[in-house]
Amino acid sequence: KIKLKAIFFRYDIDFIPPWCEKKILKGRLIKKRNIIIQQDPFETNRSIDFIMVSFQAPAKRDKTRRNKNLIGLVLFCVVYALVSVVSDTPQNITTSRFLRSEGNDAENSKRAIAMISFGESAAKSTLVERAVLSIRRRGKFDGQVVLITDAPEERYDGAFDENVIVMQSKDEDMMFGYFQNEAIKYKRFKTLIPKYFDSNSKLEDIQHIYYMDIDMMMAAPFEHLVEGLDEEHGTESVPADGDDMIFMFKDPMSDLFVVNSGFIVMDRKKSSRCLDLWREEMDANPTFIKDQLSLNEMVTKAKSGETSGCQIVAMQHHDFLDYTENEKRMIKMMDSGDYPVLVHLYNSCKAEKFSDEKTEAFVNNILMLTKEERAEHKFGKAVIKPSNENWAVQENAASKAVSTLPDDHPLKAVEELGEFDIFFALGA
């Protein structure tokens, strides 16, 4: 006589590591058992259900096997619970020990991540905290992170761990009232990052600087990005006797722009020529509404031989970066748990179209927030708009640009120019 026995285990957790989730789905972690993962992509509470089915037979050998199966499953559940609690429970943002840093510690000591944050809207948002938290948790990087900002000193006082350096911008570097688009005077600071590094003795050993916009999040180990980019493009292997270089990803929004400046890799000793030329183009063209237009000018002049000594390397996205352009992208990544190293979740007007609830669930998932942290609703959708006056200037400039386009150009048929229509118009 054979009886069917089912033993049911349930363990509620806040986060199932993607590597474990994939193995479970493929049935590799528990042999000869049915595994079910219950997950609503818009619910932050997740659970994993283990169901073990065994057959009770009179033979002693089968009974022994059944007992071994039961013991094995129980041990797995206990070990998994301990690993989840010890390794995957997010700590306070002020600690750098949430996850052990991946990669060679000696090499990581030569790397730093840089960000800039300017303007009242950015200071009021939690975009910087969100970016740093993602670097520490999913990025598994506990090295130096440098923030250059015009926010009051007390804004970020005590917000981060000791390896986050907050540097105040200098008025001498701020081109007040010069650029038609006020945002360019902030973006100009990207070209001054090595200068600010030189002013801090804690950063004297840094050789490789990785700049990222504050509306990006790191969703996978930073080491994977470093190794992948160096292997494909030589980002950490710039020849000492060759041209200076800066590395950026190709612009996904339009063929009008050669590269996108939201992520930049700089060799501290071999990028100054490129950064100086970029800044010179910005200063020479105060009507440019996008810093990418200045980069376009650099490329054009380099091809014509007007300038030399700098190469702008346009990198492929591959699995390194995802520009999350719509909610479907968010759902797909969150549902699969398969994230690139960098996720660019726009803080621009385009983000307004995203559902608040879905965006917050997506961010919470990437940041691996605890229930207590989620209850604060601190890291949701962030939309930073330019001032009404500045936006009016941009719209006016775009309208003039559109009027010069051929009659068969698609933008001629657009009744009201949206944000990206404006960018494309000015780029054209």
N, C-alpha and C positions, 0 to 999 in steps of 0.2 A: 504494500500500500504506500503510495507516494502522496505527500501533502505539499502544497505550494505555500511557502512562507515568504512574506515580504517584510523587510526591515527598512524603516524610513528614517532618514536623518535630514534635518534642516538646519542650516547655519546662515544667519543673517549677517551680512557684511556690507560696508559702505563702498568697497571698491574691489573688483575682481581684476587682478593684473591681466593685461591682454595676453601675455605669454601663456598664462595658466588657462585663460578662457578658451584660447584657440586649441590647446591640447585637450581640454575637456570636451569641446565640441567634436574633436576628431576621435574621441574615445580612447585616448592613449593613457590617461592617468589612472583610470580604474578599469581593469580588464574584466570582461564578462559581466558588466553591470550597465544599467540604463542610467544615463545622466541627463538631467533636464536643467537648463538655466532659464529662470524666469526673469525677464527684464523688459520694462517699459522704457523706451528711450527718453521719455520726458519725466520719468520718475527717478529721483535720486536714490531712493532706497532700493537696494537690490538684494536678492537672496539666491542661494544656490541649493538645490535639492538633490540629495543623494538617495537613490533607491536601489537597494540590493535585493535581488530575487534569488533564492536558492531552493533546492529541492531536498526535502527530508526523506531519505530512503533508509530501509532497515540495515543496509550494509554498514559496518563499522567504518570502512574506508571512506564512504561517501559522507558519513557524519563528521569524520575528522577533517575532510576537505571543506565541508561547510563551515566548521568552526574556524578553520584557518582563514577562510574568506571573510568571515565576520570580524575576526581580530585584525586582519589587514585593513579592512574598511574603517574600523574604529580608529586605528592608529593614524591612518591618512587624515581623517577628519580632525583629530587632535593636533597633529603636526601642522595642518593647513591653518587651523584656527590660531595657533601660536604664531606662525609666520605672518598671518594677516594682522594680528594685533601688534606684534613687535615691530615689523618692518614697514607696514603700510598704513599705520595710523598717523595722519598728518599732525605735525607739531606746529607751534606758534611760528609766525613768519620771522620772528627775530632769531630763530635758530638756524644754523647752517648744517645741522646734523640729521635732518629728516631722512635723507637717503644717502648712503655712502657714495662719495664721488667716484664716478667711473673714469677710467683712463689712468695714464701715468701721472702720478702726483707731481713729479719733477717737470713734466711738460705742461701740465695745467697751471703751474706757478708762473709760466711764461705767457699765459693767455688771460685776457680780460674781456668782459662784455660791457659795451658802452651804450648808453641811452641818453636822449635829450628830452626835456619836458619844459615847455614854455607856455605862458599865457594863463589867465585866470581859470578858464574852463578846464584845462589839463590839471591844474593844481587842485581843483575841487573834486576831480574824479579819482578813482582808485586804480587807474590804468597802470601806473608805475608799480604799485603793490602787487597787482595781478601778474605783471610780467616777471617781477622778481620771484614771486611765489612759484611760478611755473618753472623758472630756471632752477630753483632749489629742489623742487619735488620731482617733476617729470624729467627735467633736464639733468638731474643728478650732478650738478656742477656747484661746488662750494667755493670756487675761486673768487677773484675780485670782480665786482660789478660796480661800474662807475656811472653816476647820474649827474648830468650837467643841467642846471635848472635856474630859472629866475624866481622861483617860489621863495617865500620867506623861509629863513633857516628853521624855524620851529615847525614848518609844515611836515617835514620828514624826520623830525627829532625822535629818536627811539623807535622808529618804524621797522628797522631792519637789523640784521646781524652785523657783526663787526667787519665783515668782508664786503659790505656795501658802502661805497664812498660817495657822499653827496657833495658836489662842488657847485658853488654859486657862480653864475655867469658874471662876466665883467662888463661894465657899461661901455668900455672902450671897444668891445667887440660887437656891440648892438648898434646896428645901423638904423637909428630911429628916424621915421618919416622919409626914408629913402626909396624903399621898394613899393611898387604899385600894389602888390599883394603882401600884406603885412606878415604872412606866414614865412616868406622867404628870409626875412631877417632872423627867424628862428632856425630854419633849415640850414642857413649858412654856418651854424655852429657844428654841423657834421664835418666841415672842412677844418675845424679848429680842435678836434678831439685830441690829436697828439700833443698839441700845445698845452692843453689842460693836464694831460698826463705828465708832462715834463715838470709841472709845478708841484707835484706831489711825490715825495720820496718813497712812499709805499709802493709806487708803481714803476720804480726804476728798472725792475727786472722784466717787465712786460715787453714781449716782442711782437705778439700778434693780438690785434684788436678786432673784435667782432661787434659791429654796431647793429642794433635792431631797434625798430620803431617801438614805441611803448604800447601800441595796440596789437603787437604780436605776442604770442604765448609759445613757450617751449613745451612740446607735447611728447617728446622722446629724448633719450640721452644726448646731451650736447656732444659727447665724444663721437657719436655716429656721424654727426654733421661735420665735425672737424676732419675726421678720417676720410669721409666720402669726398668732400670738396678738395682736400689736398691730393687725393688719388686722381681725381678727374681734372683738376685745374691747377694744381701746384700752389694752392693758397698759402701754404707755409714753407714753400720751397722757391721763393723768388730769387733768381740769380743775383748775386752781389754786384756783378759787373754789367748788368743789363738795365733796361728801362725800369723806372718806377711803375708800380701797378696798383690798381684797386679792383676789387672783384665785387660784382653785383649780379643779381638774378635778372634775367630778361623780363621786360615789362609784360605782364599778362593781359593788360587792359587794352593796349593799342599798339599797332605796328609803328605808330608815329614816334614812340619813345624807344630808344635803343635798350635802356636798362631801367630798372626801378630802384630807387635809392633807399627803400625801406630796410634793406639788409646790406651791409658792406663789410668786406674783409680787408683789413689794412695791415701791411707789414710796417711796423713802426719806423724802421730805417729805410724802407723802400716804397713809401707812398706820398711823401711830401710834395714832390713835383706835380703829381696828379691832383692832390687836394688844393694846392696853390692855383693851378690852372682853373679848377672848378670854381673856386672862390672869385677869381678874376673875371670869369664869364658872368657870374651872378652880379658882380658889382658893375660890369660894363653893360648889363641889360636889365635895368631896374623895372622894366615893364613886363618881363617874363613872369608868368603866373605860376609856373611849375619849375622846380629845380631840375627836372629831367630835361627841360629845354636847354639849359646850360650844358648839360652832359652831351646832348645832341650836337651843340656847337663845338664842343671839344673834339668829338669824333670826326666831324666834318673838317675841322682845321688840321687834325692829325693826318687824315687821308690826303689832304691837299699839300701837306708838307709845311704848312704855316707854323705848326708847333711840333715839338718832338720831346722825347724823354719820358713819355707817359703812355701806358697801355690800359684801357678800360676793358676788362674781361667780362663778357656777358655769359653768365652761368645758366645751365639748364636746371629747371626745378626738380625733375625726377621725384624722388620720395622725400626730398629735403624740405619743401615748402608747399603749403596749400593756401591759396587765396580763397577764403570761404565767402563765396559770392552770393549764396542763397541758403535758405533753410534746408533744402534737400541735401546739400553738402554736409551740413551740421548733423542731420539725422543719420546719414550714411556712415560718417566717421564714428559717431557716438554709439550707433547700433553695433558696429563691427569691432569697436575698440582699436581699430587700426589707424593710428595717427602718424603723420609725418613729424619730423623734428620741429618744424616751425608751422604755426597756424596763424595766419593774418586775419584777424576778425576786425573788420573795418570799424573805426570810430567816426567815420564820416557820415554824411547825410544818407548814404546808401543803407547804413545800418538801421535807419529808422523803419525800414520795411520789414525787419525781422521781428518775430514775436518776442515780447519780453520774457515770457515763460520759457520758451524753447531756448532762447539765447542764454538765459541764466542756468538752465539745466546743462547746457553744453559746456559753459564755462566752469560750472561746479565739477563736472566730470573730469575735465582736463586738470583742474587744480587739485583734484582728489580731496575735496573738502570734507571735514567731519560733519556730523549732524549739527553740532553746536555752531560751527562756522557757517553752514548753509542757512541756519536760522537768522543770521545777521543780515542776510541779503546784501552783502557788501560788494560782491563781484558779479554784477549783471551786465546789462547792455550799457555801453558808454558811447554817447554821441557828442562830439565836440564840433561845434559850428563856428565859422568865422563871424565876426561882427556884421551887423546888417549893413553898415557903411562899406566895409571891405567886400562883402558879397555883392553889393550893388556895383562896385568898381569892376569886379570880375565879370558880372553879367554884361556890363556895358562893353568891356573889352572883347568879350566873346561875340557879341552881336556885330561889332565892327569887323571881326575876323570872318564871320559867316558871310557878311555882305561882299567880301572879296572872293569868295569861292565860286567855282563854276556853277551854272544853273542846274546841272544834273547831279550835283553833290547831294548825298542823302540828308545832310543837315539843313539844306534849304527847305525841306518839307516839314521840319520840326517846328511846331507852333510855339512851344515854350521850352527853352533850353534847360535840361536838367544838369546836375553837377558834372556828370561825365561827358555830356554833350559839350559843356563849356571847356573842359580839359582838351577834348579832341579838337574843338574849333581853334583853340589857341595853339595847339600843337601843329595843326594844319597850316 
